[in-house]
Amino acid sequence: METKIIKSENSETTATCKIDGDYWKNKQDEALKKLARRVQVKGFRKGEAPLIIARKYITVYQILEEAARICLDYGLNEVINQNKLQFYKVKNVSISKIDENEVNLNYVIITGPRITLGKYKGLDFKQEKVTVTKEDIDNRINKLLENEAELVLKDGPAEKGDTVILDFKGYIDGKEFEGGSANNYELVLGSNQFIQGFEDQLIGTKSNDKIDVNVTFPEHYLKEYAGKAAKFVCLIHEIKTKQLPELNDEFAASLGYDGVKTVEDLRKYEENVSRTENTNRAHEKLFRNILETIINNSTYNIHDEIIKADAEAIKNDTKKQIENNGFTYEQYKEMLGLSDEQLDKHFFDDARRRIVEYLTIIAIGQAEKITVTAEDLEKYYQDIANSSHMDLEKVKETLSKSENRIKQNLLESHIERFIIDSNIKVETKKTTKTTKKVEEKVEEPSEEKAEETKKEEKPAKKATTRKRTTKKVEKVDEKAEEKVEETKEENN
C-alpha cells in the first residue's frame, strides 16, 4: 500500500494510491465471487453455478474492474489518513494502471477550507462611549403608550397615524384585477403598507366618503402589474384614532415590570434597557469592525464547491420564507428586478462571507485555546433557570438535546469577547508629578554612601496595569428559551 500526493492547489489535491500484494489478490477473489452471483449458467439458477463453472463466463478485465471498484473507499481513506488531508468531497476518480499484480487509483479531492491568520491582536480599536439621552427614554415610553393605546372613533378627517376602515376595489385598464380588492380593511395611514401615494390620498377623508385613488405600480413589481396605472374605488366606513393612556404611576405599575411602581421607576427601568441595547449595538459594531480588519489581514483558501453548497442552502431557505409570505420565487425576482444570475451571485457572496467569518472566529479560538468549561455550561443553565423561574434540573432536562449547539454558541461568544478585549486600545492618562527643584535640596551622596545605598536597594515591584474588558451580553439561545417557556406552560 503506497499513497502519493501529485499536486495540491486551490483547495484541490490530486493523489494516487497503489494497491498490490495479498490485499489486491484477496480483492480479486472477492470480485470473482461477487460477479459469479450475477452469472446465469444453463442448468443452474442465476448465481448458483459452481465458481469453477461460473468463472468461464467472467473475463479477467471484469474481475480487475470489480476489484478496483471494491477498493475505491479503502484507497480514499488511505490517501486521506496517510497525508492528513482535510477532506470535503471527491471530485473525480480514475485508474492509471491495473493488472493482476497491482492497481493505481487516482483521486482528485476537494479539501476543506483553510485559513492563514494574519494579525488578530493589538489592533488598537477605540471603544465607543455608550450614552443614554432623555430623548431615548422619552421615545421608549412613548412607544409603550402607543402600544397600550385604544382605537376610538373619530368624527373629523383622517390624519397620518389614524386607522381607516375601508372597502376598495382595484382596476387596471378598466378591468378589476386579482388581489386588488378587500372589504373592511384596516389601514394605518403612514404605515406604507400599500403602493406609494395610496395612503396619502386618503388623508382628509371622512366616514362614508367615496374616493377614487389613482396610483402607478412600481417598475420592480409583479410582472403583470409592473409600471401600470391603477384606480382603486374606495368606500370609507370608519376612521379611528389612537387614544393614549395617561402617563402616571398607575400606568407604570400596570406594565408588570420588576420593581416598577412609579413613573420615576419606569424612567429608570427604560434608561437601563436603553443602555443595554445601546451597549449591545456598540459592541456588535465594534466586533464587526475588528473582525473585518482581521479578515483583511488573513488569507483564505476555499473551494467554490464548498461556497456553492452553502449558497444553495441559503437560497432554499430564502425560497421557503418567500413561500411562507404567500409569494413565489419568480414573483420575488420580479419585485426585486433581479435576474437568476444576480441573485445567485448575491447568495454566493453571502455564503463566502459567512464561511470566512466562521473560519476566522474558530481559528482564533483554536490559536488561543479557548474552550467551554463545565462551569460555563452550568452558569448558562442557572441563568435561564433564574430568568424563567424554573428548577435548574428541569432546565437541564429540557435542553439536554440542545447541549452541543449551546456549547458551540458559548464557545463563539467566548471567542468574540476575546477578539474585542484583545483589540481595544487602552488609553492611559498622563500624570505629572511636581518635583520642582527637589534635586537641589538633596545632598549629592558620596561614593561610599552610594555603594551602601546600592546594596540596600531592593528590586522594584513590577508595575501592574488592570486590564480593561468589555463585557458582552451573552448571546441567548432563542430556541432554548422557547423550549423552556413551552415546558413552563405544559407544567402550568
N, C-alpha and C positions, 0 to 999 in steps of 0.2 A: 504494500500500500504506500503510494507516494503522491503527495499533492504539491502543486507549484503555482504561484501567482505569476501570470503572464504580464498583465498590466493593471494599473489601478488609477483611474482619473475620473473627475466629475461624478463622484459617488457611484461609479460602476467599476466592478472588479471582474477581470477575466481570469479564470483559474482552470487548471486541469487536474484530474485525479486519475492515476494509473492503478488499475486493479489487476492483480495477477496471482500466481501461486494457487494454493489449495482453495482459498476463498473463491477465486474465479472458477475453478473446476467444479466446486460444490454448487455454485450458482447455475452452471451449465446443466448439471444433473437435475437441479430443481426446475429449470426452464423446460427440460425434456419431459419431465413428469406432468408439468402444467399443460404443455402443448398436447400431450398424449390424451388428456381428458377431453380434448376437443375433436379428436380424430374419430371419424366414422369408418369402421372396417366391416366389410361384408361378413355376416355370420355372427357379429357381436353388436351389442348395444353401444350407442355412442359413448366413447370414453372408457369402455370396459375391456377393450382388447389388451392382451398381454403387452408389456412395454417393448419386448423384443420384436413383436409384430408391428406395433404402432410406430416404432422407430423408422421403419421402412418408408413411412408416409410423411416424414418430417425431414426437412433439409437442414444441413449444418448452419446455414445462414439464419434460418428461423430460430434455431436454438440459441445462437450467439446474440441475435437481436432481442429475444425474450430475456436472456440472462442479463444483458445490458440494461434493459428496462427495469428488471428487478433490483439492479444495483444503483439506480439513479438516486434514491433518497439516501442510501448509505454513503455514496460518493459525495453528495452535497454536504452531509453532516461532517464528513472528514475534512472537507475543504474549509468549512466554517470554523470547526473546532481547532484544527491544526494551525490555522492562520489568524485565529481570534478576530474573525470578521463580525461586524455589527450588521446582521442580516435583516433585510427588509423583504425582498422577494426575488425570485429567479426570473430574469428577463428572457434568457434563451439557454437551450441545452443542445449540444451536438456531440457526435462521436468522431474523433480524428483517426483512430486506429482500433481495429477489432479483429481478433483471431482466436484460436483455441488456447493460446498462451496468455493473452492479456487484452484489456480494453482500456482505451484512454477516453475519459468523459470530460467534455469541456463545458464550463458553466460561465454565463455572464450574469453576475449577481448585482442587484441594486442594493447598496449598503445604506444603513440608516443615516440620518442627518448628523453632520459633525460641526463642531464649533471650536474655534480657537479664540479664547477670551483675550481681549485687549485690556487696557487699564479699566478697573472697575471699582477702585477705592481711591479716596482722597481727591475727588473731582471738584471739591470746594464749591458746592452749591449753597446758595443763601436761602435760609428758611423764611418763608413769608409770614409776616406777623398777622395773627388772626384777631380781628376785631368784630364787635357786635354793636351796631348803631341803634339809636332809638327808632329809626325808620324800620330797621329789620324786625324789631319786636312789634311795632305797630302793624306792620304788614302781616305778620303771623297771626296776631289777634284778630285783625280784620277778616282774615280767611276763616278763622273759627266762627266769627259772627255770620259770615256768608254761608258757611256750611249748616249753621243752625237756623238760617233764615226761613221764614214762611212765605209761600207764594200767595198773594192776595189779589183779588180782582181790582182792576184799575179802570177808572172812568175816563181818564184823559188819553191823549195819543201815546203810541208806543215809542219808547226811547231805547237807546242802546243799553243792553243788560236786562231788558224786560223779556218775558216769555210770551210768545204769540201762539195761540192755538188756532190752527187754520186747516182748511182743505185746499189742496192745489192739484191742478191737472196740467201736465206739460204737453206742448205741441211743437213739432218741427215741420216746417213747410205745410202748416195747417193740419197735420195729422198727429193724433195722440201717439206717444211713443212709450215703449215698455219701460217700467221702472220710474216713470216721471209723474206718478200720481200717488196721493195719500190723503187720508181723512183724519181729522182731529190730531194733526201732527203738532207736537210741542217743539217750537224752535226758539232758542235763546238768541236774540239779536246781538251780533258781535262775536258769536262763537265760531264763525267761519265754517259752519257745517256744510253750507250749500255753496254753489258756484259764486265766484266773486261778483258782487253787485246785487245779488238776490236779496240779502238781508237788509242792505242799505235802503232798498226801495220800499221796505215795509215800515221803516221808521216814519212816524207821523200818522200811521193808520189807526183807526178806532174799531171797537167791536161792531160787527155786522157790515163792515166795509167790504166792497168788492174791488179788487185791483188786479190789473194785468202787469206782471213782472217780466220785463224783457232782458234776456242775458245772452251771452255767447259762450259756448263751451270752449275750454282751453284747447290749444293745439295738441298738447300732450294729454289726451283723454282716451276713452274707449273709441276705437276706430270708427264705429258707426255714428258717433256724435261729435268727434273732434272738430273744432273750428266752426261748428254750425250754430246759427242763431236759433233761439228757442223762446217761446212765450209760455208763461205759467199763469193760468187763470186761478186767482186765489180768493177764497172767502174767509174773512177773519171772524172767528167765533168769539174769542175772548182775548183780553190782554191782562197778563198778571205781572205784578212787580214784587220784588223781594222786600219783605218787612223784617229788618234786622232786630234781633233781641237787644235789650238794653245791656250795656257792659256794666255789670255790678257784681257784688260779692256772690249773690245767688247764682248768677250765670257761671262765674268762675268755679264755684263748688259743684255745679251740676255736670261739669265735664268729667268728673271722676278721676282726675289726675292725683297721684300720690302727693299728699302734703299741700294740695292747693285748696284753700278755703276762701281766699280773698282775691281781689283784682291785683293787689301787690304781689301776692303769691304767684298768680298766673304770669305776671310780667317777668318775675324771676325765673319761673319754670321755662317760659318761652325763650328767655335770654340764654339759659343753659342749653336748650335744644338747638337754638340757632348757632351757638358757639360750637357745639359738637358737629353740626352739619358743615359749618364753615371750615372747621378744622379738618374734617374728612375730605372736603373738596380741595383744600390747600395741600393736604397730604397726597391725595391722588394726583394732583397736578405736578407736585414735586417729584413723585415717584416716576410718572410718565416721562418727565424731562430728563431725569437721571438715567432711566432705562434706555431712552433714545440715544443718549450720549454713549453709553456702554455699547450699545448695538453698533453705532458708528465706529467705535474703537475696535470692534471684533470682526472676525471673518467667519463665513458660514459656507458649508458645502451641503446643499440639499437637492436631491434629485427631483426633477419635475414630476415624476410619477407619484412621489410622496405628496407633493403640493396639490396635484390634480385630485388625488383621492380625498384629501381634506376639503378641497374646493367643491367637490361633488356632494360631500356631506352637508356643507353649508348651503349649497343650492337646494338640496332636498328639504332641509329644514325651512328655508325661505318659502318654498312651494307650499309646504304644509300650513305655514302661518297665513299665506295668501288665501288658500282654500278655506281655512277656518273663518276668514273675514268675508267669505262669500264671493270671491273673485277667482278667475283662472289665471294661470301664469301668462297666457297670451295677453289678457287684459292688463295685467301688471306691467308688461313690457310696453304696451301702448300708452299707458298713463305716464310712464317714465320717459317715453320717447327714446328707448334704448334698444339696440339690436341684441341678438343672442351672443354675438361675439363680444360686444361691450360689457354685457352682464357677466359673461364667463370670465372676462379679464378682471372684472371687479371681484368676483368670488376667488379667483386665483391669487390676486394681490392680498386679499383679506386673509386667505389661508396661509400664505407665506409669512405675513406679519405675525399671525398667531403662533406659528411654529417657531419663528425666530425669537419671539418674546419668551415662549416657554423654554426653549433650549437655553437661553441666556440665564433665566432665573434658576433653572435646575443646575446648570454648570457652576454658577456662583455658589449655590448651596453645597455642591459636592466639593468644590475647591476649599470652602471654609468649614467643611464637615458639620454642617448644620443639620440637626436631627429633631425629631419629635419624641419627647420623653413620655414615660407613663404618667408623670406629674402634669405635663401639658394636657394630656387627654383627660385626666381626672378633673382638672380645673375647668376644661371646656364643658364637661358633663355637669359639674357643680354649678357653673354659671347659668346653664339652661334650666337646671332644677330650681335655682333661686328665682329666676325671672318668670318661670312658668308655675311656681308654687307647687312643684311636684316632688315626689320622693326620688332621691338620687338613683336608687337601684331600678326604679321603674323607667327613668330616663334612659339608663344604660341598656335595659332590655329592649326598649322601643327602637333605639338607634343602633343596636348591635350589628345589623346587616349593612349599615352605612359606615362602619368604622374605618374601612380603608379610604373611602372618599373623605371622611372627616380628617384623617391623618394627613392626607395629601393637601387638603385646604390649610391645615395648621402649618404644615411644612412651608408652603408657599407664603403664608403670612409671616412666618419667622424670617424667611429669606428677604421678603420685601422690607421688613423692619431693618434688617442688617444693611441692605442696599442704601436705605435712607440715612441711617445712623453713621455709616462709614463714608458718606459723601457730603455731609453738611459742614460748611466752613464754620469753625469755632472762632468767634470774634473775641479776642482778649482785650480788655480795657487797659489802656496805658495808665500806669500810676507813677506819679513823680514824688520822690522824697526830697524834702528840702534839707540839704546838708550844707547850707551856706557857711563857708569858712570854718567848717568843723576841723578840717585838716590843720588849719593854722593853730588851733587850740591844743592839738595833740602833740606831745613831745615826740620827736623823732627817736625811736628806740636805738639803743646801742646794739652793736653786732652781737654781743653776748646775750643781751635780753632777747634779741630777735631769735637766736638759736633756741633759748629756753621756751619762748612762746611757741616756736615751731613744734617742739617736742610735745607740748601740752595740747596742741590743737587736735581736735577730733574730726574725723571725716564729716562733712556736712550731710544732713539728711537729704535724701533725694526728693526734689520737689515733685509734688503730685498735682495733676490737674483733674478736676472732676469731669468725666465725660458727659457731654450733653447728648441726650437722646430724645428722639421724637416718638412719643408713644402713639402707636397706631391703634385705632379701634379695631378689635378683631373682626375679621370677616365672619358674618353669621351665616351658617349653612341654612339657607331658607327652607330647603326640603326637610332638613332635620327638625326645624322648628314647627313646620306644618305637621310632621308626624307626631310630635309631642302634643300639639294642640288637638289633633284628632283623637289621640289616646285619652286626653283630658275629657273631651266631650263624651266619649264612649263610657268612661267611668262615671260621669255625671248622669 
